[in-house]
Structure formats: structure tokens, C-alpha cells
Amino acid sequence: MKVAVSQRFSYTVRLGVERLIEYTSGMSSTQLRERIAALRADAQQVGELLAQQAQGMTSEELFEVTGELQGVLNCGEGAQLVAAAHAACHETRLTERGPVEVHHEVGFIDAMAGTEVSLATGVGQWVAGRRVALGAALSERFPLLLGKVLAGEVCTATVQKVVTVCEGLDKAACAKVDAIMAGKLADLDPGRVGAFTRRVATRVASEQLAAVTRRTARDRFVEVRPGPDGATWWTALLPAATSAAAWSAITTVGGQYADKDESLTLDQARADAFADLMLRNVNVTANVTLGIPVITDTTPQTTAPDAASGGEFPPAVGGQGLGEAFRISTVFSGCEMPGIGVIDVDTIEALLQTVPLDVARALLDARTGTVLDAVTGAYRPTTGITHFVTTRDGTCRMWGCDRPARACDLDHVKPWPQGETSPANLGGLCRRHHRLKQRGRWRYTLTPDGTVEWVSPTGKKRITHADHTIWPPPPPAPRTQDRGPATHRELLLQSATPPVSAPPTDWGEPPF
């Protein structure tokens, strides 16, 4: 029975592979999508059958099934690379007559192709961009390796190593590498693919490879991205000689730390050394913005001191000062820095006590969470509106983009002057995705709580949430007694003194 189950898995998987490879059979777009849907249904059935019977199978059978399924994944990823590469050939240019589409040969990559693939697939933009670039390279310069992927023999991570080594080589040199690697790649140790490819490339195009090495030194960079809560991933591309010297310094200083503190692992000691070496002879300052809810009122009252500026709040605004006993942990549990990650509240409080601090304040209406006087009739937003929108959004509002909002354009969701210049009609978009929005394929709407919904021409939706969700306005207070028509003075007071409500106790479903 167990053998029969394993054979059934293998047959279903091989059938899926054959169906996917038949994409070249001249099917129409509708037929191709129907075939993809059938393949997905087959894969789902295999997964459900495996979940039901896996406990009754031997480890040898399960390992065999795992290998068979990898072939299906390879085929699917290969087909996706082909689709992405050909989609990227269609360049959209913004002209005075509107968006115009230009079709190029395979290998050309439209500037917005990565974003379009991210929206279509739901993966991050970095991953989507890598897939587009790999699909274009395989389709244009490595057709034999692409055939191996489509046959399920090689995974995309392995062919990516070949393409990376050959970046910068001309098409003729890549064709030679392609011919050699196609017959060897399936049997190569994945950990040695890069080194083997480099030897092959050196043999067929040594001068080009040397030129690529020189260009790579000019393309050095360093970047960060969020890691697990409280941590950040660092990635850097540096010349090998510089990296060797830096690693030696980190290892030496880390070894000294480990000798002094036996509780440190070598990796932890190296991480501490890395940070300390970077921060030597560096002055650090902190900029913190606290959104302080206030209550608007027309009743004159004593002004409250503003510790940040040394002045006072306007007489018509009442607020609660921070006070000496104020602890930031009473306001929130941590701070998410766009592109960096989450910093826990204890670390924030420690930083505030050890580094120079500038505190800015944003006066927020406690009823709605919006900055007071947050509307202007002009095209360009005021400083207060800009500050509010960037604080609310945190990052670019495009799906998968983590560019900080402070480096983005403030886009009118509904074009000005039909749409007002206010937080309710402004969203932060980086320059790249501002241009994507202008193409008109994907459109977005902004809800009062700051949520953005992107919609494709086919109706596919992607939703992004603001870093800070806005409280909904409270319902109007019920009238307890009908006193007849209001006087002119009462109407003025009603319009100037809206009902005040406390922050909601039931926040509903996340995100908050």
C-alpha cells in the first residue's frame, strides 16, 4: 500500500511536469490559464493526499516524494520566469497623449516590471525584481539552462549563480558558458556552481571577466533591511581586499571581547565588534516625534508650556505635558523604523538617556487623530500636513515598498484641484511608484483610517496599512431634549466645539 501511494505521488508529479512543459504548444491565453488552474488543482490534491497519508509512509518514500516535488517547483518557477521576462519587454512611456506601450526584444526590462510582478504575485519587490532579471537573462542569453529549469532538472537558485557570475559578459560569451554548463549543472554540487562557472567564464572570456571585476568595485554598496524583532539584516558589496581587511579586524576585536566575556559566543562577539568598529569617532543624535492628542475648545484656559520650544501652546488648545515622570513605555511598546526593523521600548528609553535628543511635537485632534488645521487650498501641502502624512504612512504606500515616507512624494489620490490637499487625499509614494501610478494600470484609494487599496485592471487587489491607523470619528451625540430652533449663537458654538470622545477601547481587528 505504501509503495502504491509513493508511485501515485510520482505519477501525479510527472504528469504535472509534462503539462507545464506543454506551454509551447500554441495554446491561447485562456487555454494556458485553464492548464495552469488544472496543474494547481493537481498540486493541491497531491498536498492533501500527502497530509493524510504521510504518517504511514517510510522516510525513504517521503524523501523520494520530496525530490519529485522539487521537479514540479522547478518547472513552475521556470514558467513564471518566462512569463515575467516577456512581460518586462513591454515598456510603458508617459507622453503628452498619455501612456504609450512599446514592445522590445526579450531581455529588455521595463523600469516598473519588478513592481508589477510584485503586485501580481504578492511577493516582495526585491524578490520580484530578482525574478524578472533572472527570467530576462535566461530567456535572452541562457536558453539551454532555461530548458533545464523548465524540464524540472535544475532549480532557479542554482542557475542564478551562473547568471550572477556571467553578469557583464556579452551574448556570445554567455552562449559558450550556456553550452558548457547545460550538460554539467544538474550533477554539480550547488555549493561549487559559482566557482566552476567562474573557471568556465575565465576560459572563454577572461578579458571580459576582468572588466566585470573592475566595474563591480565601482558598484559597491551597503544596505539594511528589517530582521527579527529588535534586529536588522545588513548587506554590503565591497572589494574583496577591503572585505578581507574588515573581516580580520572584526575577528580580532571579537576575539578580544570573547576572551573577556565567556558568555559571548564567537558570532555574538563579532557582531559587537562590527558595531563598535563602525561607531568609532561617530557622533550620534536622536530625533523623536511624539504625537500628543489634544482637545480643541473655544473656552479660554491657561496656556500649557511647550518643553520642546520653550514657548506655550495656543490658548485655545489644551494639552497634557510630558512631565518629569513621563516614560515612553506608557505611550507605545516599540518603534518600527522603516527599512531597519523594530526597536523595543527599553532600548529607546536607554537611547533617550544617553544621546542628545531633539523632540518635535505634532498636535493631533483626539477625536480623529488628524493634525489640526490639516487642510489647505493650495497644491503643495503645508508643513503640518506633510509631517502628519509621513508619520501616518511610515513608508511608501506601494505594495512591498519600504522606502521611508520622508523620502517620498506626497501624491494626491484624487487629482488636485478636484481633490483637496489634505491627509484624507494624500499618500506617500516614492518617485518610482508615483510614476507607476501615473501609468493608470494600478489605481489606489485611501480610506479615512489610512488604509490603501490598490486595484489592477482585472480587479486584483493589494492592501497596505499605514504605520499609524487613524481613529474613526465618534458618532454624533444624541439630543436629550428638543428645545426648538437653535439660536445663531448656539449654532456657532456647535460648529466650533465638536463633541469629544476618548480613544476607543475596542480596537477591532489588527493592524492597529
C-alpha positions in Angstrom: 0.0 0.0 0.0 2.8 2.4 0.9 4.6 1.6 -2.4 1.4 2.3 -4.3 1.0 5.7 -2.6 4.6 6.6 -3.5 4.1 5.6 -7.0 0.8 7.6 -7.2 2.7 10.7 -6.0 5.4 10.2 -8.6 2.9 9.7 -11.4 0.9 12.8 -10.4 4.0 14.9 -10.2 5.4 13.7 -13.5 2.0 14.4 -15.1 2.1 17.9 -13.8 5.6 18.4 -15.2 4.5 17.3 -18.6 1.5 19.6 -18.6 3.6 22.6 -17.6 6.2 22.0 -20.3 3.5 22.0 -22.9 3.3 25.8 -22.6 4.9 25.9 -26.1 2.2 24.1 -27.8 0.5 27.2 -29.2 -2.4 27.4 -26.7 -4.4 30.6 -26.4 -4.2 32.7 -23.3 -7.4 31.3 -22.0 -6.3 27.7 -22.6 -3.0 28.4 -20.9 -4.7 29.8 -17.8 -7.0 26.8 -17.7 -4.0 24.5 -17.9 -2.3 26.4 -15.0 -5.5 26.1 -13.0 -5.6 22.3 -13.6 -2.0 22.0 -12.6 -2.6 23.9 -9.4 -5.6 21.7 -8.6 -3.4 18.6 -9.2 -0.7 20.0 -6.8 -3.4 20.7 -4.2 -4.6 17.1 -4.4 -1.1 15.8 -4.0 -0.6 18.0 -0.9 -3.9 16.9 0.6 -3.1 13.2 -0.1 0.3 13.6 1.4 -1.1 15.3 4.6 -3.4 12.4 5.0 -1.0 9.5 4.5 2.5 10.8 5.2 2.5 9.3 8.7 2.0 5.9 7.2 5.0 6.2 4.8 8.6 5.4 5.3 11.3 8.1 5.4 12.7 6.7 2.2 9.4 7.2 0.4 8.9 10.7 1.9 12.4 11.8 0.7 11.7 10.4 -2.7 8.4 12.4 -2.9 10.2 15.5 -1.7 12.6 15.1 -4.6 9.8 14.6 -7.1 8.0 17.7 -5.8 11.2 19.8 -6.3 10.9 19.0 -10.0 7.4 20.5 -10.1 8.6 23.6 -8.3 11.4 23.9 -10.8 9.0 23.7 -13.7 6.6 26.2 -12.2 9.4 28.7 -11.4 10.8 28.3 -14.9 7.4 29.0 -16.5 7.0 32.0 -14.2 10.4 33.4 -15.3 9.4 33.1 -18.9 6.2 35.0 -18.3 7.9 37.7 -16.3 10.7 38.1 -18.9 8.2 38.6 -21.7 6.0 40.9 -19.7 9.1 43.0 -18.9 9.6 43.6 -22.6 6.6 45.9 -22.7 7.8 49.3 -21.8 5.2 52.0 -20.9 6.2 55.5 -21.7 4.4 58.6 -20.3 3.8 61.1 -23.1 1.6 64.1 -23.5 -1.0 61.9 -25.2 -1.0 59.6 -22.2 0.7 56.2 -21.5 2.2 54.6 -24.7 3.3 50.9 -24.7 6.5 50.0 -26.7 7.4 46.3 -27.3 11.1 45.4 -27.1 13.0 42.2 -27.7 13.2 39.7 -24.8 16.0 40.8 -22.4 14.8 44.3 -22.1 13.4 45.1 -18.6 10.8 47.9 -18.1 11.6 50.1 -15.1 8.3 49.1 -13.4 8.4 45.4 -14.2 9.5 44.4 -10.8 6.7 46.3 -9.1 4.1 44.8 -11.5 5.4 41.3 -10.7 5.3 42.1 -7.0 1.7 43.2 -7.2 0.7 40.2 -9.4 2.4 37.6 -7.2 2.2 39.1 -3.7 6.0 38.6 -3.1 8.2 41.5 -2.1 9.6 43.9 -4.6 13.2 42.8 -4.1 12.3 39.1 -4.8 10.1 40.1 -7.7 12.9 42.2 -9.2 15.3 39.3 -9.0 12.9 37.0 -10.7 12.3 39.5 -13.6 16.1 39.9 -14.1 16.7 36.2 -13.9 13.9 35.4 -16.4 15.2 38.1 -18.8 18.8 36.8 -18.6 17.8 33.1 -19.1 15.4 33.9 -22.0 18.0 36.1 -23.8 21.4 34.6 -23.0 21.0 31.1 -21.4 18.2 29.3 -23.4 19.8 25.9 -22.7 19.8 26.4 -18.9 16.2 27.7 -19.1 15.3 24.4 -20.8 16.8 22.6 -17.9 14.7 24.6 -15.4 11.5 24.0 -17.4 12.2 20.3 -17.5 12.5 20.3 -13.7 16.1 19.2 -13.7 17.6 22.3 -12.1 16.3 24.8 -9.6 16.3 28.6 -10.2 18.7 29.2 -7.2 21.4 27.2 -9.0 21.0 28.9 -12.4 21.0 32.2 -10.6 24.6 31.5 -9.6 25.6 31.0 -13.2 23.9 34.2 -14.3 25.5 36.2 -11.5 29.0 35.1 -12.4 28.3 36.0 -16.1 26.8 39.4 -15.5 28.6 41.8 -17.8 29.7 39.2 -20.4 28.4 39.7 -23.9 25.9 37.5 -25.6 28.4 35.4 -27.4 30.4 34.6 -24.3 27.2 33.7 -22.4 26.3 31.3 -25.2 29.6 29.5 -24.7 29.1 29.3 -21.0 25.5 28.2 -21.5 26.6 25.3 -23.8 29.1 24.0 -21.3 27.1 24.4 -18.1 23.9 22.9 -19.5 25.5 19.5 -19.6 27.0 19.7 -16.2 24.8 21.8 -13.9 22.4 19.1 -12.8 25.2 17.0 -11.4 27.3 19.8 -9.8 27.4 20.4 -6.1 25.3 23.5 -5.6 28.0 25.0 -3.4 30.6 24.8 -6.1 28.5 26.1 -9.0 29.8 29.6 -8.7 33.5 28.6 -8.6 33.0 26.2 -11.5 31.2 28.8 -13.6 33.9 31.3 -13.0 36.5 28.9 -14.3 34.5 28.3 -17.4 33.9 32.0 -17.9 37.6 32.7 -17.5 38.4 30.2 -20.1 36.0 31.6 -22.7 36.2 35.3 -21.9 39.0 36.2 -19.5 39.3 39.8 -20.5 35.5 40.5 -20.2 35.5 38.9 -16.7 38.4 41.1 -15.6 36.5 44.2 -16.8 33.4 43.0 -14.9 35.6 42.7 -11.7 36.7 46.3 -12.1 33.2 47.5 -12.6 32.0 45.6 -9.6 34.4 47.5 -7.4 32.7 50.7 -8.6 29.3 49.3 -7.8 30.0 48.8 -4.1 27.1 49.4 -1.7 25.7 48.8 1.7 22.0 48.3 2.7 19.9 47.3 5.6 16.5 45.6 5.9 14.3 44.6 8.8 15.2 41.3 10.5 13.6 39.6 13.5 12.0 41.9 16.0 14.7 44.1 17.6 17.3 43.2 14.9 18.3 44.3 11.4 20.0 42.5 8.5 23.0 44.2 6.9 24.1 43.5 3.3 27.3 45.0 1.7 29.1 44.6 -1.5 32.8 45.6 -1.1 36.0 44.9 -2.9 37.4 41.6 -1.8 40.6 43.1 -0.4 38.6 45.6 1.7 36.4 42.8 3.0 39.4 40.7 3.9 40.9 43.5 6.0 37.5 44.3 7.6 36.8 40.7 8.5 40.3 40.4 10.0 39.6 43.5 12.2 36.2 42.2 13.2 37.5 38.7 14.1 40.5 40.2 16.1 38.4 42.6 18.1 35.6 40.0 18.5 38.1 37.5 19.9 39.2 40.0 22.5 35.6 40.5 23.5 35.0 36.8 23.8 38.2 36.4 26.0 36.9 39.0 28.4 33.3 37.7 28.5 32.9 33.9 28.4 29.1 34.1 28.0 29.6 35.5 24.5 29.6 33.2 21.5 32.1 34.0 18.8 29.3 35.1 16.5 27.9 37.5 19.2 31.4 38.8 19.8 32.0 39.5 16.1 28.6 41.3 15.9 29.5 43.5 18.8 32.9 44.2 17.3 31.3 45.1 13.9 29.0 47.6 15.5 31.7 49.1 17.7 34.2 49.5 14.9 31.6 51.3 12.8 30.6 53.7 15.6 34.1 54.8 16.5 34.6 58.6 16.2 30.9 59.0 15.3 28.6 61.5 17.0 25.0 60.1 17.3 21.9 62.3 17.8 18.3 61.2 18.0 15.2 62.8 16.5 11.9 61.8 18.1 8.4 62.9 17.2 5.6 62.4 19.8 2.0 62.7 18.6 0.2 64.2 21.6 -3.6 64.1 21.5 -5.2 67.4 22.4 -8.7 68.7 22.8 -9.9 71.7 20.8 -12.1 74.1 22.8 -13.2 77.7 22.5 -13.2 78.2 26.2 -10.2 80.4 27.2 -7.8 78.5 29.5 -4.4 78.7 30.9 -1.7 78.0 28.4 0.4 74.9 28.8 4.2 75.1 28.5 5.9 73.5 25.4 9.1 71.9 26.6 10.4 71.4 23.1 10.3 75.1 22.0 10.3 76.9 25.3 7.1 78.6 24.4 3.4 77.8 25.0 0.5 76.1 23.3 -2.1 78.5 21.9 -4.8 79.5 24.4 -7.5 77.6 22.5 -5.7 74.3 22.8 -5.4 72.2 26.0 -2.8 69.5 26.3 -1.1 67.3 28.8 2.6 68.0 29.3 5.1 65.1 29.4 6.3 65.9 32.9 9.4 64.6 34.6 7.8 61.2 35.4 6.8 60.5 31.8 8.0 57.2 30.4 7.8 56.5 26.7 6.6 52.9 27.5 3.3 54.3 28.7 2.6 55.5 25.2 3.7 52.6 23.0 5.5 49.3 23.1 8.2 49.9 20.5 9.1 51.8 17.3 9.3 50.4 13.8 11.9 52.2 11.8 11.2 51.9 8.0 13.8 49.7 6.4 15.5 49.0 9.7 13.2 47.0 11.9 11.5 47.2 15.4 13.4 48.8 18.3 12.0 47.8 21.6 10.8 50.4 24.1 13.5 49.7 26.7 16.2 50.4 24.1 14.5 53.6 23.1 14.4 54.8 26.7 18.1 53.9 27.1 18.9 55.9 24.0 17.0 58.9 25.1 19.1 59.0 28.3 22.4 58.6 26.6 22.4 60.6 23.4 21.4 64.2 22.5 17.7 64.5 21.9 15.5 66.7 19.8 11.8 66.4 20.5 9.3 67.6 18.0 5.5 67.6 18.6 2.6 67.0 16.3 -0.7 68.3 17.7 -3.4 65.7 16.9 -7.1 66.0 17.2 -8.1 63.5 19.9 -11.4 62.8 18.1 -10.0 61.9 14.7 -6.2 61.6 15.1 -5.6 64.2 12.3 -3.3 67.2 12.6 -5.1 70.4 13.5 -5.6 72.7 10.5 -4.7 69.8 8.2 -6.3 71.2 5.0 -5.1 73.8 2.6 -6.5 75.1 -0.7 -3.0 75.2 -2.3 -1.5 72.4 -4.3 1.5 71.9 -2.1 0.8 70.6 1.4 1.7 72.7 4.5 4.5 71.6 6.8 1.9 70.2 9.3 0.1 68.2 6.6 3.4 66.8 5.3 4.5 65.9 8.8 1.3 64.1 9.5 1.1 62.1 6.3 4.7 61.0 6.5 4.2 60.0 10.1 1.0 58.2 9.4 2.3 56.3 6.3 5.8 55.5 7.6 6.9 54.2 4.1 5.8 54.4 0.5 2.3 53.1 0.2 3.0 50.8 -2.7 2.7 47.1 -2.0 6.1 45.7 -0.9 8.0 49.0 -0.9 9.8 50.0 2.3 11.3 53.4 1.2 10.8 55.8 4.1 7.9 58.2 3.6 10.1 61.2 4.4 11.9 60.4 1.1 8.6 60.1 -0.9 6.4 62.4 -2.9 3.0 63.3 -1.4 0.6 62.2 -4.1 -3.0 63.5 -4.5 -5.1 60.3 -4.7 -7.8 62.3 -6.4 -6.0 64.9 -8.7 -5.9 68.4 -7.5 -7.9 70.7 -7.6 -10.8 68.2 -7.7 -9.2 66.5 -4.8 -8.3 68.6 -1.8 -4.8 68.9 -0.3 -5.4 67.1 3.0 -4.3 63.9 4.7 -7.5 62.3 3.5 -6.4 62.7 -0.1 -2.6 62.4 0.2 -0.5 59.3 0.1 3.3 58.9 0.2 4.7 57.4 -3.0 8.3 57.1 -3.8 9.3 58.7 -7.1 9.4 55.3 -8.8 5.9 54.3 -7.7 4.5 57.7 -8.2 5.3 57.2 -11.9 3.8 53.7 -11.8 0.5 55.2 -10.5 0.6 57.8 -13.3 0.5 55.0 -15.9 -3.0 54.2 -14.9 -2.9 50.4 -14.7 -2.9 50.0 -11.0 -5.1 52.6 -9.2 -5.4 53.1 -5.5 -7.9 54.5 -2.9 -7.2 55.9 0.5 -9.7 55.2 3.3 -10.2 57.5 6.3 -8.2 55.2 8.6 -5.1 55.4 6.4 -5.5 52.1 4.6 -4.6 52.0 0.9 -6.2 49.6 -1.6 -4.5 49.0 -5.0 -6.7 47.6 -7.8 -5.4 46.2 -11.1 -7.3 46.4 -14.4 -8.5 42.8 -13.9 -9.8 43.6 -10.3 -6.9 42.0 -8.4 -6.4 43.9 -5.1 -3.5 44.6 -2.8 -3.9 46.3 0.5 -1.3 48.2 2.5 -1.8 49.6 6.0 -0.5 52.8 7.5 2.1 52.7 10.2 -0.4 54.5 12.4 -4.1 53.8 11.9 -6.4 56.8 12.4 -9.2 56.6 15.0 -12.6 56.9 13.4 -14.6 60.0 14.4 -17.2 59.3 17.0 -21.0 59.2 16.2 -22.8 62.5 16.9 -24.1 62.9 20.4 -27.9 62.2 20.7 -30.2 65.1 21.5 -31.6 64.7 25.0 -34.2 67.5 24.8 -35.9 69.3 21.9 -35.6 73.0 22.8 -36.9 74.3 19.5 -34.8 76.0 16.8 -31.2 76.9 17.9 -30.2 80.5 18.2 -27.5 81.9 16.0 -25.0 81.9 18.9 -25.8 78.3 19.7 -25.1 77.3 16.1 -21.8 79.0 16.1 -20.8 77.2 19.3 -21.9 73.9 18.0 -19.7 74.3 14.9 -16.7 75.5 16.9 -17.0 72.9 19.7 -17.4 69.4 18.3 -18.2 66.6 20.7 -15.1 65.0 22.3 -14.6 61.2 22.8 -11.9 59.2 24.4 -9.7 56.8 22.4 -11.6 53.6 21.5 -11.2 50.7 24.0 -12.1 48.1 21.3 -9.6 48.4 18.5 -11.1 45.7 16.4 -9.0 43.5 14.1 -5.3 44.3 13.6 -3.3 46.1 12.3 -3.7 48.9 14.9 
